Amino acid sequence: MYDLVIRNGMIVDGSGLPAYRGDVAVKDGRIAKVGRVVGAASREIDAGGKVVSPGFIDPHTHFDAQLLWDGYAKPALAHGVTTIVPGNCSLSLAPLRAEHRMKLVGMFNQIEEMPLKAFRDGVVWDWETFSEYIARIRKGLAINVAPLVGHSVLRLWVMGDAAMERTATDAEIEAMQGVLRECLEAGAVGLSTSYVDMDERLQPVPSRYADAREVDALAAVLGEYGRVLQIVPEFYDPDLTIARLDQLAELSLQHDIPTTFSPLFVGADSIAAVRRVMARVDEQFARGARVWPQVQTRPIDLSFCFAVPSLLFIRFPSWYRLMRFSAPEEVAAAFRDPERRAKLIAEAAPFDALWPRLVLRHAKTEANVQAIGKTLKEIARDRGVTPIEAMIDISLEEDLDAHFLSADMGHNDDAEVGALLAHPRVHIGASDGGAHILSFSTYGDTGYLFSNFVRERKMLSLEAAVKKLTADTAAIWGLSDRGHLRAGFAADIVVFDAATIGRGPENFVGDVPGGGWRYVRDSQGVDTVIVGGAVAWTAKDGYLDAQGAILPGPTAEKVAA
């Protein structure tokens, strides 16, 4: 008697080989048989007309905090993601001493745009070590978690406040090596570091104070375990990105480890630069190095409001410092003050092409609700002002809670992006799931891969796309029993309709602790998601607990955005 049999599906097993019709049997959380299954099962799923594939793996997320109040990592799981990798960009929630908790919260707020209220109301700080954090998130967990150790918190643990001021001594580096070993033994799959991020004071994060010998020493520990090094390079500069790529290649060769850097974007002005980076990637792979660039599938869209800081304004120092270091009433006062308002508008003038194309996407007052969906160019014309003045005026009218969308800012050349995604040495990732919750919805990147680049543009085959999201990612990250539909492997499985899989429109959902909101997307075309042999989500019933009971739906308001 099997626990579960999925019958009559088109098996896309993760290997990249052609799909074939067959069944998948599951027993004790593992795949028992793939092909023709004649035995009975406690539960059967008819997958006729649908694809049966391994669960998708998302290698770049920031679900570290969300997992403390939501073990399903909603809505990622509903999109077919059965394994997530949190702890990227040098930030993880462990190891972390009590005195540095608010420091880490500040960095998450600045870098990943996670609300302070969510940490205040959603996190009970009952751990310090990495093993204690792992034990904490296991409670209610319904998705596989392969966590990274953040280099910045590793430095804070060993060096204290000095981690934010200087390089480490030999003794401190040795101590970091020991703590990293403890984290890897506890279940970490690697280390993440960053060369670009700033903390809540707009100062470099602790990992940026590390010198090459420190990074090399930590990579040596990763080599003892065959684990991954993830970095955020100076992605805005192709020469610096290539220099970091070369550094990763040397670390990979010296310590026999896989490395990955994220993100790699395609912009209208960066096509040649991306091609240069990929040419160097090819050269380093030819040497035997493993340096995997991570590329996201979706175009870059950014939303913002002036109630919270937005990284869209990082290029405007006066605007960003006002948003970062001022209370909402101080921001409003600056907008009302004629002299300060004029200076802000003048600073933003060099980017006059940006403001007219912004779209009002969220408002509450009756007059402004009527303008939702219009561009600032249209709204400004109706008001007899400039677009940037219209943006400021509407924000004041909405108590700074008017939301504006800057769509298609980059990574939207499908020919270039599709070719990059299909490249054999490109790692699909960089979703940032769990972060930037008021800036953009990361959910649905997998569905967008299938709908846009497989189904519509035919730039990848169905089998190749599944392999990218499953077996390739599992191999890169050393997840030895994931990524294939193969007897003995973990029963992480997705059943979906190849003709309809995609991503829904963005919705504005109030399900964040502390009364917070975020942008999400519903899945489309995904029928069933199975994690460790248990059905965790279905299109019919939604999320299910370990006993198969339907979990209550969200009670918070959900509005189209």
C-alpha positions as CSV (number, residue, x, y, z in Angstrom):
1,M,0.0,0.0,0.0
2,Y,1.5,3.3,-1.1
3,D,0.7,6.5,0.7
4,L,0.1,8.4,-2.5
5,V,-0.1,7.7,-6.2
6,I,-0.2,10.4,-8.9
7,R,-1.6,8.8,-12.0
8,N,-1.8,9.5,-15.8
9,G,0.5,12.6,-15.7
10,M,3.1,13.8,-18.2
11,I,6.3,13.0,-16.2
12,V,8.9,15.8,-16.6
13,D,11.4,14.2,-14.2
14,G,14.0,17.0,-13.9
15,S,16.7,15.3,-16.0
16,G,15.9,17.3,-19.1
17,L,14.9,14.2,-21.0
18,P,11.6,14.2,-22.9
19,A,8.4,14.0,-21.0
20,Y,6.5,10.7,-20.9
21,R,3.2,9.5,-19.6
22,G,3.3,7.6,-16.3
23,D,2.6,7.4,-12.6
24,V,4.5,8.4,-9.4
25,A,4.1,6.5,-6.2
26,V,5.1,7.9,-2.8
27,K,5.8,6.0,0.4
28,D,7.1,7.4,3.7
29,G,7.9,10.8,2.3
30,R,10.0,9.3,-0.6
31,I,9.4,8.5,-4.2
32,A,8.8,4.8,-4.3
33,K,8.3,4.3,-8.1
34,V,8.1,6.2,-11.3
35,G,6.5,4.7,-14.4
36,R,3.6,2.3,-14.3
37,V,2.2,1.9,-10.8
38,V,-0.3,-0.9,-10.2
39,G,-0.4,-1.0,-6.4
40,A,-3.1,0.6,-4.3
41,A,-2.6,3.8,-2.3
42,S,-4.2,5.6,0.6
43,R,-4.7,8.6,-1.7
44,E,-4.7,9.0,-5.5
45,I,-4.4,12.1,-7.7
46,D,-5.5,12.0,-11.3
47,A,-3.0,14.1,-13.2
48,G,-4.5,13.4,-16.6
49,G,-3.6,16.3,-19.0
50,K,-1.2,17.8,-16.5
51,V,2.6,17.8,-15.9
52,V,4.1,16.1,-12.9
53,S,7.5,17.5,-12.0
54,P,9.9,17.8,-9.1
55,G,9.1,20.7,-6.7
56,F,10.8,24.0,-7.7
57,I,13.8,25.3,-5.7
58,D,14.2,29.0,-5.1
59,P,17.8,29.8,-4.3
60,H,17.6,33.4,-3.3
61,T,15.0,34.3,-0.7
62,H,14.6,36.3,2.5
63,F,11.9,34.3,4.2
64,D,14.1,34.3,7.4
65,A,11.6,36.2,9.5
66,Q,8.4,35.2,7.7
67,L,9.1,31.5,8.6
68,L,8.6,32.5,12.2
69,W,4.9,33.2,11.7
70,D,4.3,31.4,8.4
71,G,5.8,28.0,7.9
72,Y,4.4,27.7,4.4
73,A,6.3,30.8,3.1
74,K,3.0,31.9,1.5
75,P,2.4,32.3,-1.3
76,A,5.7,30.8,-2.7
77,L,4.5,27.3,-2.0
78,A,1.3,27.8,-4.0
79,H,3.5,28.6,-7.0
80,G,5.2,25.2,-6.8
81,V,8.2,26.2,-4.7
82,T,8.9,23.3,-2.3
83,T,12.5,24.4,-1.2
84,I,13.7,27.8,-0.3
85,V,17.2,29.2,0.5
86,P,17.0,32.1,2.9
87,G,19.9,33.9,4.5
88,N,21.2,35.7,1.4
89,C,23.0,39.0,1.0
90,S,25.1,38.5,4.2
91,L,21.9,38.5,6.4
92,S,20.5,35.6,8.4
93,L,18.7,35.6,11.7
94,A,21.4,33.4,13.3
95,P,23.8,33.2,14.9
96,L,22.7,36.4,16.6
97,R,23.4,37.6,20.2
98,A,20.6,39.4,21.9
99,E,22.4,42.8,21.9
100,H,22.5,42.8,18.1
101,R,18.9,41.9,17.4
102,M,17.8,45.4,16.7
103,K,20.9,46.0,14.6
104,L,19.9,43.1,12.3
105,V,16.3,44.3,12.2
106,G,17.6,47.7,11.0
107,M,19.6,46.0,8.3
108,F,16.6,43.9,7.2
109,N,14.5,47.1,7.1
110,Q,17.1,49.0,5.0
111,I,18.3,46.3,2.7
112,E,15.3,44.0,2.3
113,E,12.6,46.6,3.1
114,M,11.0,44.5,5.8
115,P,8.8,46.5,8.1
116,L,9.9,47.1,11.7
117,K,6.4,46.4,12.9
118,A,6.6,42.9,11.4
119,F,9.6,42.1,13.6
120,R,8.1,43.7,16.6
121,D,4.8,41.9,16.4
122,G,5.7,38.7,14.6
123,V,9.0,37.6,16.1
124,V,9.5,36.1,19.5
125,W,13.3,36.2,20.0
126,D,14.0,32.8,21.7
127,W,17.2,31.8,20.0
128,E,20.8,32.9,19.6
129,T,22.8,30.1,17.9
130,F,22.1,28.8,14.5
131,S,21.0,25.4,15.7
132,E,18.5,27.1,18.1
133,Y,17.1,29.1,15.1
134,I,16.7,25.9,13.1
135,A,14.8,24.3,15.9
136,R,12.6,27.4,16.2
137,I,11.6,27.5,12.5
138,R,10.8,23.7,12.5
139,K,7.7,24.5,14.4
140,G,4.8,24.4,11.8
141,L,7.2,24.2,8.9
142,A,5.5,23.0,5.7
143,I,8.3,23.9,3.1
144,N,11.9,22.7,2.8
145,V,14.4,25.2,4.1
146,A,18.1,25.2,3.1
147,P,19.5,28.2,5.0
148,L,22.6,30.2,4.5
149,V,24.7,31.8,7.2
150,G,25.0,35.6,6.8
151,H,28.6,36.9,6.8
152,S,27.5,40.1,8.5
153,V,25.9,38.4,11.5
154,L,28.8,35.9,11.7
155,R,31.1,39.0,12.1
156,L,28.8,40.5,14.7
157,W,28.8,37.3,16.7
158,V,32.6,37.1,16.9
159,M,33.7,40.8,16.8
160,G,30.7,42.7,18.3
161,D,30.5,46.3,17.3
162,A,34.0,46.2,15.9
163,A,32.5,44.2,13.0
164,M,31.1,47.5,11.7
165,E,34.4,49.3,11.9
166,R,37.4,47.2,10.8
167,T,39.0,44.1,9.4
168,A,39.3,41.0,11.6
169,T,42.4,39.9,13.4
170,D,43.8,36.4,12.9
171,A,42.2,35.2,16.2
172,E,38.8,36.6,15.2
173,I,39.0,35.0,11.8
174,E,39.8,31.6,13.4
175,A,36.8,32.2,15.7
176,M,34.6,32.9,12.8
177,Q,35.8,29.7,11.1
178,G,34.7,27.8,14.2
179,V,31.3,29.3,14.4
180,L,30.8,28.7,10.7
181,R,31.6,25.0,11.2
182,E,29.0,24.9,14.0
183,C,26.4,26.5,11.6
184,L,27.2,24.0,8.8
185,E,26.9,21.1,11.2
186,A,23.5,22.4,12.3
187,G,22.2,22.4,8.7
188,A,23.4,25.6,6.9
189,V,24.1,25.0,3.2
190,G,26.6,27.8,2.8
191,L,27.7,31.3,3.5
192,S,26.4,34.6,2.0
193,T,28.2,37.9,1.8
194,S,27.7,41.3,0.2
195,Y,29.9,43.9,-1.3
196,V,27.3,46.6,-1.9
197,D,24.7,46.7,0.9
198,M,24.3,49.5,3.5
199,D,22.9,49.3,7.0
200,E,20.2,51.4,8.5
201,R,22.7,54.3,9.0
202,L,23.6,54.1,5.3
203,Q,27.0,52.7,6.3
204,P,28.6,49.5,4.9
205,V,27.2,46.3,6.3
206,P,29.7,44.3,8.5
207,S,30.6,41.9,5.7
208,R,32.0,44.8,3.6
209,Y,34.7,45.4,6.2
210,A,36.2,41.9,5.6
211,D,39.4,41.6,3.7
212,A,40.4,38.9,1.2
213,R,42.1,36.7,3.8
214,E,39.0,36.6,5.9
215,V,36.8,35.6,2.9
216,D,39.4,33.0,1.9
217,A,39.5,31.5,5.4
218,L,35.7,31.1,5.5
219,A,35.7,29.7,2.0
220,A,38.3,27.1,3.3
221,V,35.7,26.0,5.9
222,L,33.0,25.8,3.1
223,G,35.5,23.5,1.3
224,E,35.6,21.1,4.2
225,Y,31.9,20.6,3.7
226,G,31.6,21.2,0.0
227,R,29.2,24.1,0.6
228,V,28.2,27.2,-1.3
229,L,29.4,30.7,-1.2
230,Q,26.9,33.3,-2.3
231,I,27.7,37.0,-2.9
232,V,26.1,40.2,-4.0
233,P,28.8,41.9,-6.2
234,E,28.9,45.6,-7.4
235,F,26.3,44.7,-10.0
236,Y,26.0,48.3,-11.2
237,D,29.6,48.2,-12.6
238,P,30.6,45.4,-15.0
239,D,34.3,45.8,-14.4
240,L,33.8,45.4,-10.6
241,T,31.4,42.5,-11.2
242,I,34.0,40.7,-13.4
243,A,36.6,41.3,-10.7
244,R,34.3,39.7,-8.1
245,L,33.6,36.9,-10.5
246,D,37.3,36.2,-10.9
247,Q,37.7,36.3,-7.1
248,L,34.9,33.7,-6.8
249,A,36.5,31.6,-9.5
250,E,39.8,31.5,-7.5
251,L,38.0,30.6,-4.3
252,S,36.0,27.9,-6.2
253,L,39.2,26.3,-7.6
254,Q,41.3,26.6,-4.5
255,H,38.6,25.2,-2.1
256,D,36.6,23.1,-4.5
257,I,33.3,24.8,-3.8
258,P,30.4,26.1,-5.9
259,T,29.9,29.8,-5.9
260,T,27.0,32.0,-7.1
261,F,26.5,35.8,-7.5
262,S,23.3,37.6,-7.6
263,P,21.8,39.6,-9.3
264,L,22.6,39.8,-13.0
265,F,20.2,42.1,-14.7
266,V,19.6,43.0,-18.4
267,G,18.9,46.7,-18.9
268,A,18.6,48.7,-22.1
269,D,22.1,50.2,-21.4
270,S,23.7,47.0,-20.0
271,I,23.3,44.4,-22.7
272,A,26.9,44.7,-23.8
273,A,28.0,44.6,-20.1
274,V,26.0,41.4,-19.4
275,R,27.5,39.8,-22.4
276,R,31.0,40.7,-21.1
277,V,30.2,39.1,-17.7
278,M,28.8,36.0,-19.3
279,A,31.9,35.7,-21.5
280,R,34.1,35.7,-18.4
281,V,31.7,33.2,-16.7
282,D,32.4,30.9,-19.7
283,E,36.1,31.4,-19.4
284,Q,36.1,30.5,-15.7
285,F,34.0,27.5,-16.2
286,A,36.5,26.3,-18.8
287,R,39.1,26.5,-16.1
288,G,37.1,24.2,-13.9
289,A,35.7,26.9,-11.6
290,R,32.0,27.0,-10.6
291,V,30.7,30.6,-10.7
292,W,27.0,30.6,-11.2
293,P,25.3,33.9,-12.1
294,Q,21.7,34.2,-10.8
295,V,19.2,35.6,-13.2
296,Q,15.5,36.4,-12.4
297,T,12.8,35.7,-14.9
298,R,10.5,38.8,-14.4
299,P,10.9,42.4,-15.5
300,I,11.8,45.0,-12.9
301,D,8.8,46.7,-11.5
302,L,8.9,48.9,-8.4
303,S,6.1,50.4,-6.2
304,F,6.6,52.9,-3.5
305,C,4.9,55.3,-1.1
306,F,6.4,58.0,1.1
307,A,5.2,56.4,4.3
308,V,8.2,54.1,4.2
309,P,11.7,54.4,2.6
310,S,12.0,53.2,-0.9
311,L,15.2,52.1,-2.6
312,L,13.9,53.7,-5.8
313,F,15.0,57.0,-4.3
314,I,18.5,55.9,-3.3
315,R,19.9,57.9,-6.2
316,F,18.4,61.1,-4.8
317,P,20.2,61.7,-1.5
318,S,17.9,64.4,-0.1
319,W,14.8,62.4,-0.9
320,Y,16.2,59.2,0.5
321,R,17.6,60.7,3.7
322,L,14.2,62.4,4.3
323,M,12.4,59.1,3.9
324,R,15.0,57.1,5.9
325,F,15.6,59.3,8.9
326,S,12.3,61.3,9.2
327,A,9.0,60.5,10.8
328,P,6.0,60.6,8.4
329,E,4.9,64.0,9.8
330,E,8.4,65.4,9.0
331,V,8.2,64.1,5.5
332,A,4.8,65.7,5.0
333,A,6.1,69.0,6.5
334,A,9.0,69.0,4.0
335,F,6.6,68.4,1.1
336,R,4.4,71.4,2.3
337,D,7.4,73.8,2.9
338,P,7.8,75.7,-0.4
339,E,11.6,76.1,-0.1
340,R,12.3,72.4,0.7
341,R,9.8,71.2,-1.8
342,A,11.5,73.3,-4.5
343,K,14.9,71.8,-3.6
344,L,13.5,68.3,-3.7
345,I,12.0,68.8,-7.1
346,A,15.2,70.3,-8.5
347,E,17.2,67.3,-7.3
348,A,14.8,65.0,-9.1
349,A,14.8,67.1,-12.3
350,P,17.5,65.1,-14.1
351,F,15.2,62.1,-14.1
352,D,12.2,64.0,-15.5
353,A,11.5,61.1,-17.9
354,L,10.7,58.8,-14.9
355,W,7.9,60.7,-13.2
356,P,5.3,61.1,-16.0
357,R,5.2,57.3,-16.6
358,L,4.5,56.4,-12.9
359,V,1.1,55.0,-12.3
360,L,-1.1,55.6,-9.3
361,R,-2.0,52.1,-8.0
362,H,-3.3,52.6,-4.5
363,A,-5.3,55.4,-2.8
364,K,-8.1,55.7,-0.3
365,T,-9.8,59.1,-0.7
366,E,-12.7,59.0,-3.1
367,A,-11.2,61.6,-5.5
368,N,-7.9,59.8,-5.9
369,V,-9.5,56.3,-6.1
370,Q,-11.0,57.5,-9.4
371,A,-7.5,58.2,-10.7
372,I,-6.1,54.7,-9.9
373,G,-4.6,53.3,-13.0
374,K,-3.7,56.7,-14.5
375,T,-0.2,57.9,-15.2
376,L,1.2,60.9,-13.4
377,K,1.3,62.6,-16.8
378,E,-2.4,62.2,-17.1
379,I,-3.1,63.2,-13.5
380,A,-0.8,66.2,-13.8
381,R,-2.6,67.4,-16.9
382,D,-5.9,67.2,-15.2
383,R,-4.6,69.1,-12.2
384,G,-2.6,71.7,-14.1
385,V,0.7,70.8,-12.4
386,T,3.9,68.9,-13.3
387,P,4.0,65.1,-12.7
388,I,6.3,65.3,-9.8
389,E,4.1,68.0,-8.2
390,A,1.1,65.7,-8.7
391,M,3.0,62.9,-7.0
392,I,3.7,65.1,-4.0
393,D,0.2,66.5,-3.8
394,I,-1.5,63.1,-4.0
395,S,0.9,61.8,-1.3
396,L,-0.1,64.6,1.0
397,E,-3.8,64.0,0.3
398,E,-3.4,60.3,1.2
399,D,-1.3,60.9,4.4
400,L,1.7,59.5,2.5
401,D,0.0,56.2,1.8
402,A,-0.6,56.7,-2.0
403,H,1.3,54.0,-3.9
404,F,2.9,54.6,-7.3
405,L,4.2,52.0,-9.7
406,S,7.2,52.3,-11.9
407,A,6.8,49.4,-14.4
408,D,9.2,47.8,-16.8
409,M,12.3,49.6,-15.4
410,G,14.6,46.9,-16.9
411,H,15.2,43.2,-17.5
412,N,12.4,43.5,-20.0
413,D,14.2,42.7,-23.3
414,D,12.7,39.2,-23.7
415,A,15.1,38.2,-26.4
416,E,18.2,39.0,-24.3
417,V,16.7,37.7,-21.0
418,G,15.4,34.5,-22.6
419,A,18.8,33.8,-24.1
420,L,20.4,34.4,-20.7
421,L,17.9,32.1,-18.9
422,A,18.6,29.3,-21.5
423,H,22.3,29.6,-21.0
424,P,23.7,26.4,-19.6
425,R,25.8,28.3,-16.9
426,V,23.0,30.6,-15.7
427,H,21.3,29.8,-12.4
428,I,17.6,30.9,-12.3
429,G,17.1,32.7,-9.0
430,A,17.3,36.2,-7.5
431,S,13.6,36.1,-6.6
432,D,14.1,37.9,-3.2
433,G,11.0,36.1,-1.9
434,G,9.9,37.4,1.5
435,A,11.6,40.8,1.0
436,H,10.7,44.2,-0.6
437,I,7.0,43.5,0.3
438,L,5.8,47.0,-0.6
439,S,8.1,47.4,-3.6
440,F,7.2,44.4,-5.8
441,S,5.8,40.9,-5.7
442,T,8.5,38.3,-6.2
443,Y,5.9,35.5,-6.3
444,G,5.2,33.9,-9.6
445,D,8.7,34.0,-11.1
446,T,8.4,30.3,-11.9
447,G,5.0,30.7,-13.5
448,Y,6.3,33.6,-15.6
449,L,9.2,31.4,-16.8
450,F,6.7,28.9,-18.2
451,S,4.1,31.3,-19.5
452,N,6.5,33.8,-21.2
453,F,9.7,32.0,-22.1
454,V,8.4,28.4,-22.6
455,R,4.8,28.7,-23.8
456,E,4.7,32.1,-25.6
457,R,8.3,32.7,-26.8
458,K,9.5,29.1,-27.0
459,M,13.0,30.1,-25.8
460,L,13.2,27.1,-23.5
461,S,11.5,23.7,-23.8
462,L,9.2,22.6,-21.0
463,E,11.8,19.9,-20.0
464,A,14.7,22.4,-20.0
465,A,12.7,24.9,-17.8
466,V,11.8,22.3,-15.2
467,K,15.5,21.1,-15.1
468,K,16.6,24.7,-14.5
469,L,14.3,25.0,-11.5
470,T,14.9,21.6,-10.1
471,A,17.8,19.3,-10.9
472,D,20.2,22.0,-11.8
473,T,19.5,24.0,-8.7
474,A,19.7,20.9,-6.5
475,A,23.1,20.0,-8.0
476,I,24.5,23.5,-7.6
477,W,23.4,23.7,-3.9
478,G,24.4,20.1,-3.0
479,L,20.8,19.0,-2.3
480,S,21.5,15.5,-3.2
481,D,18.1,14.0,-2.7
482,R,16.0,16.7,-4.4
483,G,15.3,17.9,-8.0
484,H,14.5,14.6,-9.6
485,L,11.5,12.3,-9.8
486,R,13.5,9.2,-9.0
487,A,13.0,6.3,-6.6
488,G,14.5,7.1,-3.2
489,F,14.4,10.9,-3.7
490,A,12.3,13.2,-1.5
491,A,8.7,13.3,-2.6
492,D,8.6,17.0,-3.4
493,I,6.3,17.2,-6.4
494,V,4.3,19.7,-8.4
495,V,1.3,19.0,-10.6
496,F,0.6,21.8,-13.1
497,D,-1.1,22.5,-16.4
498,A,1.6,23.5,-19.0
499,A,-1.1,25.3,-21.0
500,T,-2.1,27.7,-18.2
501,I,0.7,27.9,-15.7
502,G,1.6,31.5,-15.0
503,R,1.3,34.3,-12.4
504,G,-1.8,36.3,-11.4
505,P,-1.9,40.0,-11.1
506,E,-0.5,41.7,-8.1
507,N,-2.8,42.0,-5.1
508,F,-2.4,44.2,-2.0
509,V,-2.8,41.9,1.0
510,G,-2.9,42.8,4.7
511,D,-1.5,39.7,6.2
512,V,1.8,41.0,7.7
513,P,2.2,41.1,11.5
514,G,1.8,44.5,13.0
515,G,-1.1,45.4,10.6
516,G,1.2,45.5,7.6
517,W,0.5,45.0,3.9
518,R,2.4,43.5,1.0
519,Y,2.1,42.9,-2.7
520,V,1.6,39.2,-3.7
521,R,0.5,37.2,-6.8
522,D,-1.7,34.2,-6.9
523,S,-0.5,31.1,-8.8
524,Q,-2.1,30.1,-12.0
525,G,-2.2,26.6,-13.5
526,V,-0.7,24.9,-10.5
527,D,-2.9,22.1,-9.3
528,T,-1.2,20.3,-6.4
529,V,2.0,20.9,-4.4
530,I,3.4,18.0,-2.4
531,V,6.2,18.5,0.2
532,G,7.9,15.4,1.7
533,G,5.1,13.2,0.5
534,A,2.3,15.3,2.1
535,V,-0.1,17.4,0.0
536,A,0.6,20.9,1.2
537,W,-1.5,23.0,-1.2
538,T,-4.2,22.4,-3.9
539,A,-5.9,24.8,-6.2
540,K,-9.2,23.5,-4.9
541,D,-8.6,23.7,-1.2
542,G,-5.7,26.0,-0.7
543,Y,-3.2,25.3,2.1
544,L,-3.4,22.0,4.1
545,D,-1.9,21.0,7.4
546,A,0.1,17.9,8.1
547,Q,-3.2,15.9,8.7
548,G,-4.7,17.1,5.4
549,A,-7.1,19.5,7.0
550,I,-7.8,22.8,5.1
551,L,-6.2,25.8,6.8
552,P,-8.4,28.8,7.3
553,G,-8.0,31.4,4.5
554,P,-6.6,34.9,5.2
555,T,-9.0,37.1,7.1
556,A,-7.2,40.3,6.1
557,E,-8.4,42.5,3.3
558,K,-7.2,41.7,-0.2
559,V,-7.6,44.2,-3.0
560,A,-6.6,44.2,-6.6
561,A,-3.6,46.5,-7.2
